[in-house]
Amino acid sequence: MDFITNILEQIKDAPPILQFAGIWLISVIPFLEAYIAVPIGIAVGLPFWMTIAVAIIGNWLSVALVVLVSERGQKWLQRRRAAKHNSGASSKRMQRASDLFNKYGVPGVAFIGPLLIGNHIGAFISILSGASKRYVLLWQTISIIVWALGTGVLVALGVDLINR
């Protein structure tokens, strides 16, 4: 947690506009995202609802960008699958990834993803697995809001998420 503590120290001494900019920047970064940005923002004394809003917007914009540009990755994967199918070769890894996606679906990846692989990678995997952009964005939006509100409420209730 030294990394988070260092970020907290840097943001704490900045003017409020830079504090919000820092929270937004943290929320854009894969694996940090809104659920890390919110506790940091609240810890430095930023207003609860504004912190949550800034973190949600930053996280959502970066995930939306991943979803929008993931079409190239999807086309590449389709070409690769077609080539393997034509040659008779089958990838065990691709089959396992497909099985996991089929088991949990877009909602599962959206809600479990932040803990394991991050929203960005979860969204990318969902698109590569054939889910529609609209469906992925819907569930990623819900997930980002729930995670940001959830961590905000926990911090407001006194749970120390920064030093865990």
Backbone bond lengths (Angstrom), bond angles and torsions (degrees), N, CA, C in turn:
res aa  C-N    CA-C-N  psi(-1)  N-CA   C-N-CA  omega(-1)  CA-C   N-CA-C  phi
1 M - - - 1.445 - - 1.522 112.37 -
2 D 1.318 117.91 3.66 1.460 119.41 177.36 1.522 111.16 -59.54
3 F 1.321 116.70 -35.53 1.455 121.35 179.05 1.527 110.22 -60.56
4 I 1.319 116.95 -48.50 1.466 121.78 -180.00 1.521 110.07 -65.77
5 T 1.323 117.50 -40.73 1.463 121.11 178.49 1.521 110.65 -62.45
6 N 1.324 117.42 -40.37 1.469 120.81 177.30 1.523 111.32 -63.54
7 I 1.326 116.72 -42.99 1.468 120.22 177.11 1.521 109.82 -61.02
8 L 1.319 116.11 -44.78 1.466 121.58 179.95 1.521 111.11 -58.62
9 E 1.308 117.35 -44.06 1.467 121.52 179.38 1.526 111.46 -63.79
10 Q 1.329 117.11 -41.40 1.462 120.98 -179.80 1.528 111.35 -65.03
11 I 1.313 116.39 -43.40 1.465 120.85 -176.97 1.521 111.36 -73.63
12 K 1.316 117.12 -35.22 1.464 122.12 -174.69 1.527 112.40 -57.72
13 D 1.306 117.57 -37.56 1.463 121.40 -175.07 1.529 113.72 -92.43
14 A 1.307 117.71 0.90 1.471 121.37 -177.71 1.531 110.65 -85.96
15 P 1.333 116.87 159.46 1.471 120.09 173.15 1.536 109.65 -62.99
16 P 1.339 118.17 154.68 1.476 121.23 -175.85 1.527 115.00 -52.41
17 I 1.318 118.29 -40.72 1.469 119.26 -179.02 1.525 110.52 -64.26
18 L 1.328 116.99 -37.25 1.464 120.35 177.26 1.527 111.17 -73.65
19 Q 1.329 116.89 -29.74 1.459 119.64 175.16 1.530 110.25 -62.75
20 F 1.342 115.75 -46.14 1.463 118.93 177.80 1.524 111.09 -64.86
21 A 1.321 117.12 -38.29 1.466 120.41 176.98 1.531 110.01 -62.25
22 G 1.318 116.62 -39.66 1.463 120.91 177.25 1.519 112.20 -64.18
23 I 1.326 116.62 -41.75 1.466 121.00 177.91 1.525 109.71 -63.62
24 W 1.327 115.93 -42.78 1.460 119.79 178.69 1.529 110.12 -61.83
25 L 1.329 116.63 -44.76 1.462 121.01 -179.32 1.531 111.17 -62.06
26 I 1.320 116.92 -43.15 1.467 120.42 178.14 1.524 110.10 -60.51
27 S 1.322 116.77 -41.34 1.467 120.17 -176.94 1.525 112.93 -69.04
28 V 1.316 117.44 -21.24 1.469 121.88 179.84 1.531 110.93 -80.76
29 I 1.307 117.79 -26.78 1.466 123.00 -173.36 1.530 110.54 -76.47
30 P 1.344 116.96 125.05 1.464 119.16 176.63 1.530 111.49 -55.50
31 F 1.294 116.37 142.31 1.464 127.80 -178.97 1.526 113.54 77.94
32 L 1.317 119.44 -17.58 1.469 120.53 173.35 1.523 107.86 -95.26
33 E 1.304 116.93 -60.75 1.452 124.10 168.96 1.528 113.59 54.51
34 A 1.327 115.43 -171.78 1.467 121.77 -173.97 1.521 112.43 -64.92
35 Y 1.322 117.60 -36.49 1.459 118.91 -175.51 1.531 113.17 -72.25
36 I 1.310 118.78 -11.11 1.467 122.84 171.13 1.527 109.41 -98.66
37 A 1.321 117.13 -37.84 1.466 121.69 -178.25 1.526 112.14 -64.33
38 V 1.324 117.33 -38.82 1.469 120.66 -176.91 1.530 111.91 -62.39
39 P 1.337 119.90 -52.03 1.472 118.34 178.61 1.530 113.40 -59.75
40 I 1.329 116.80 -35.81 1.466 119.72 178.62 1.520 109.87 -66.07
41 G 1.330 117.39 -46.20 1.464 120.82 179.26 1.515 112.76 -60.27
42 I 1.320 116.38 -43.39 1.464 120.30 179.23 1.527 110.09 -67.84
43 A 1.333 117.11 -38.10 1.468 120.97 -179.87 1.523 112.49 -63.32
44 V 1.336 117.48 -32.08 1.468 119.34 179.30 1.525 111.83 -86.92
45 G 1.329 116.77 0.56 1.457 120.16 174.14 1.516 116.12 95.18
46 L 1.319 117.52 12.76 1.465 119.65 177.20 1.532 109.39 -72.68
47 P 1.328 117.17 151.53 1.468 119.96 179.71 1.535 111.66 -59.15
48 F 1.316 115.16 136.83 1.462 123.70 -175.05 1.528 112.59 -50.62
49 W 1.332 117.50 -59.65 1.464 121.17 -173.78 1.523 112.54 -68.56
50 M 1.312 117.32 -36.24 1.469 119.39 178.55 1.529 110.53 -67.74
51 T 1.322 115.93 -39.13 1.461 120.42 178.50 1.527 110.23 -62.19
52 I 1.319 115.79 -46.27 1.464 120.10 179.74 1.526 110.40 -62.74
53 A 1.316 117.28 -44.13 1.471 120.92 -179.31 1.526 111.36 -61.97
54 V 1.322 117.25 -46.08 1.471 121.08 -179.50 1.529 110.23 -63.21
55 A 1.326 116.63 -42.75 1.464 120.39 -179.43 1.527 111.32 -66.00
56 I 1.322 117.05 -42.35 1.465 120.41 179.26 1.525 110.54 -63.36
57 I 1.312 116.71 -46.34 1.471 120.47 -178.59 1.529 111.11 -61.34
58 G 1.326 116.81 -46.51 1.466 120.01 179.73 1.513 112.37 -62.24
59 N 1.332 116.43 -47.22 1.459 120.65 -179.20 1.527 110.59 -63.87
60 W 1.329 116.32 -43.50 1.463 119.94 -178.28 1.528 111.58 -64.82
61 L 1.325 116.99 -43.36 1.469 119.66 -179.16 1.527 111.60 -60.37
62 S 1.325 116.61 -42.08 1.463 118.74 -178.58 1.530 111.44 -71.05
63 V 1.327 117.83 -37.35 1.466 120.46 176.85 1.528 110.05 -68.16
64 A 1.330 117.22 -40.38 1.468 120.78 178.09 1.526 110.54 -60.75
65 L 1.317 117.00 -38.85 1.464 120.70 177.54 1.529 110.53 -62.33
66 V 1.327 116.64 -43.72 1.467 120.53 177.61 1.528 110.17 -59.79
67 V 1.327 116.47 -44.80 1.465 120.35 -179.73 1.526 110.54 -62.49
68 L 1.314 116.78 -43.25 1.462 120.14 -176.71 1.525 113.26 -67.54
69 V 1.334 117.49 -34.00 1.469 119.61 -179.17 1.529 112.57 -93.12
70 S 1.308 117.62 -2.75 1.464 120.45 -176.69 1.520 113.30 -74.30
71 E 1.314 117.14 -7.76 1.463 120.45 179.82 1.531 111.01 -59.14
72 R 1.311 116.82 -37.12 1.475 119.90 178.41 1.524 110.64 -62.80
73 G 1.325 116.02 -43.11 1.460 120.06 178.14 1.516 111.89 -63.29
74 Q 1.307 115.73 -38.56 1.460 120.39 178.85 1.530 110.56 -65.21
75 K 1.320 117.38 -43.33 1.466 120.85 179.33 1.529 110.94 -64.08
76 W 1.338 116.78 -40.02 1.460 121.11 177.70 1.525 110.15 -61.44
77 L 1.332 116.40 -45.43 1.460 120.71 -178.80 1.526 110.98 -64.32
78 Q 1.314 117.13 -39.11 1.466 120.30 178.27 1.526 110.93 -63.31
79 R 1.335 117.24 -41.82 1.468 120.30 177.37 1.527 110.39 -63.54
80 R 1.319 115.93 -41.15 1.465 121.09 -179.32 1.531 110.71 -65.32
81 R 1.329 115.94 -44.83 1.469 119.93 178.38 1.526 110.79 -61.17
82 A 1.325 116.76 -42.40 1.464 120.72 179.98 1.525 110.36 -62.41
83 A 1.326 117.31 -42.51 1.462 121.11 179.50 1.529 110.51 -64.73
84 K 1.316 117.83 -42.94 1.468 120.90 179.52 1.520 110.57 -67.35
85 H 1.329 115.72 -39.52 1.468 119.74 179.86 1.527 110.46 -63.72
86 N 1.314 116.15 -41.48 1.463 120.67 179.64 1.522 111.62 -67.15
87 S 1.339 117.19 -31.95 1.460 119.96 -179.27 1.525 111.66 -86.80
88 G 1.336 117.00 -9.07 1.458 120.60 179.62 1.518 113.38 86.32
89 A 1.327 117.80 -5.15 1.462 121.15 -179.66 1.525 109.63 -79.99
90 S 1.311 115.39 146.05 1.463 120.19 178.81 1.522 108.84 -129.96
91 S 1.291 116.15 137.29 1.455 120.64 -179.80 1.529 109.67 -94.37
92 K 1.329 116.11 122.00 1.467 119.90 178.25 1.524 110.79 -65.16
93 R 1.332 116.29 -38.40 1.467 119.86 179.26 1.522 111.60 -62.80
94 M 1.319 115.78 -44.45 1.466 119.20 179.77 1.523 110.40 -63.99
95 Q 1.314 116.91 -37.59 1.458 119.90 178.99 1.525 110.53 -66.80
96 R 1.338 117.38 -41.55 1.463 121.13 178.80 1.522 110.71 -63.74
97 A 1.329 117.04 -44.59 1.467 120.50 178.52 1.522 110.51 -61.63
98 S 1.307 115.96 -41.33 1.464 120.29 178.64 1.525 110.77 -64.21
99 D 1.335 116.95 -41.54 1.466 120.55 178.51 1.526 111.72 -62.75
100 L 1.336 116.29 -42.91 1.468 119.63 179.08 1.523 111.34 -64.02
101 F 1.313 115.83 -43.85 1.463 119.01 178.83 1.521 110.20 -62.86
102 N 1.339 116.48 -42.72 1.463 119.96 179.59 1.526 111.82 -64.43
103 K 1.326 117.02 -31.73 1.464 120.66 -179.59 1.527 111.74 -72.21
104 Y 1.326 117.09 -44.42 1.466 120.38 -174.10 1.524 113.44 -102.63
105 G 1.309 117.80 -24.01 1.453 121.49 178.39 1.518 113.58 67.86
106 V 1.304 115.05 -177.07 1.464 121.65 -179.27 1.528 111.50 -61.42
107 P 1.347 119.73 -45.33 1.471 118.64 179.78 1.533 112.72 -60.40
108 G 1.324 116.79 -42.10 1.462 120.02 179.32 1.515 112.41 -63.76
109 V 1.323 115.95 -44.09 1.466 120.24 178.31 1.528 109.96 -63.92
110 A 1.327 117.10 -39.10 1.469 120.58 -179.14 1.525 111.56 -65.02
111 F 1.330 118.01 -38.87 1.463 120.36 -176.17 1.520 113.79 -88.96
112 I 1.319 117.95 -33.67 1.463 120.67 179.16 1.526 110.63 -86.10
113 G 1.314 116.25 -30.06 1.459 122.31 -177.25 1.512 115.78 -50.03
114 P 1.349 119.42 -45.65 1.464 118.70 -178.30 1.532 113.72 -56.86
115 L 1.316 117.61 -31.27 1.463 120.51 179.49 1.522 112.88 -78.74
116 L 1.316 116.81 -32.24 1.460 120.41 -172.65 1.519 114.52 -104.85
117 I 1.328 116.41 -45.49 1.463 119.55 -172.45 1.521 113.65 -131.42
118 G 1.305 118.20 -6.43 1.463 122.12 -178.46 1.521 111.70 88.97
119 N 1.323 115.61 154.78 1.466 121.10 179.55 1.521 111.89 -61.30
120 H 1.310 116.46 -40.36 1.460 120.72 -174.89 1.527 111.46 -62.44
121 I 1.311 116.56 -50.24 1.460 120.65 -179.74 1.525 110.32 -68.35
122 G 1.328 116.87 -37.86 1.462 120.20 176.48 1.519 111.94 -59.52
123 A 1.315 116.49 -42.92 1.466 120.53 178.27 1.525 110.55 -65.14
124 F 1.321 116.44 -42.57 1.465 121.12 179.92 1.531 110.82 -62.22
125 I 1.332 116.67 -44.96 1.466 121.19 178.60 1.528 110.52 -61.80
126 S 1.320 116.43 -41.30 1.467 120.17 179.32 1.525 111.42 -61.27
127 I 1.325 116.38 -43.39 1.470 120.32 178.77 1.525 110.30 -65.71
128 L 1.336 116.84 -44.79 1.467 119.89 179.63 1.521 111.81 -62.43
129 S 1.326 116.03 -27.43 1.462 120.28 -179.82 1.520 112.69 -81.89
130 G 1.324 116.36 -1.68 1.452 119.82 174.05 1.516 116.04 104.62
131 A 1.320 118.39 2.61 1.465 120.31 178.75 1.525 109.78 -71.96
132 S 1.312 116.22 151.43 1.466 119.73 179.80 1.528 110.22 -74.04
133 K 1.307 115.29 151.19 1.466 120.70 179.39 1.524 110.81 -59.46
134 R 1.315 116.11 -42.71 1.467 120.58 -178.78 1.536 110.79 -60.84
135 Y 1.325 117.24 -44.40 1.464 122.05 -179.31 1.530 111.13 -65.86
136 V 1.319 115.97 -42.73 1.470 120.37 178.44 1.527 110.07 -63.88
137 L 1.326 117.17 -45.69 1.470 119.94 178.87 1.522 111.79 -62.72
138 L 1.321 117.67 -38.68 1.464 120.64 177.75 1.521 110.68 -59.02
139 W 1.328 117.13 -52.31 1.464 120.31 -177.04 1.524 112.81 -71.72
140 Q 1.317 117.53 -33.56 1.466 119.36 175.19 1.526 110.12 -65.99
141 T 1.320 117.31 -39.35 1.465 121.03 177.93 1.524 110.38 -61.39
142 I 1.325 116.18 -48.06 1.467 120.20 179.20 1.525 110.14 -60.48
143 S 1.319 116.64 -45.14 1.464 121.37 -179.40 1.527 111.92 -61.79
144 I 1.315 116.88 -46.26 1.470 120.84 -179.29 1.524 110.36 -61.25
145 I 1.324 117.11 -43.27 1.468 120.89 179.55 1.527 110.30 -64.69
146 V 1.330 117.22 -46.53 1.469 120.77 -178.79 1.524 110.98 -62.78
147 W 1.335 117.51 -45.55 1.464 120.46 -179.89 1.532 111.35 -64.43
148 A 1.318 117.65 -42.37 1.470 120.41 179.86 1.525 110.68 -65.68
149 L 1.324 117.05 -47.25 1.470 120.08 178.42 1.524 111.08 -64.44
150 G 1.320 116.22 -41.78 1.466 120.07 -179.87 1.514 112.86 -61.03
151 T 1.319 116.81 -47.04 1.469 118.76 179.10 1.522 110.56 -68.55
152 G 1.330 117.23 -35.70 1.466 120.36 177.15 1.515 112.02 -62.39
153 V 1.321 116.79 -44.16 1.469 121.01 179.08 1.524 110.30 -65.26
154 L 1.323 117.45 -42.90 1.470 119.78 178.53 1.523 111.52 -60.01
155 V 1.323 116.69 -43.60 1.466 120.06 178.44 1.525 109.99 -64.98
156 A 1.330 117.57 -42.28 1.469 121.31 179.04 1.528 111.26 -62.69
157 L 1.329 117.15 -29.93 1.466 121.37 177.98 1.526 112.47 -82.85
158 G 1.323 116.61 -2.36 1.455 120.17 175.55 1.515 115.79 100.73
159 V 1.315 118.29 4.65 1.460 120.73 178.27 1.525 108.23 -76.08
160 D 1.330 116.69 126.09 1.463 121.70 -178.57 1.524 109.36 -86.51
161 L 1.313 116.40 95.61 1.461 121.22 -179.51 1.518 112.73 -85.79
162 I 1.305 117.37 -16.73 1.464 120.64 -176.73 1.521 111.21 -75.80
163 N 1.303 117.81 -39.80 1.463 120.99 -176.71 1.520 112.99 -94.46
164 R 1.318 118.09 15.78 1.474 121.19 178.70 1.499 110.21 -94.08
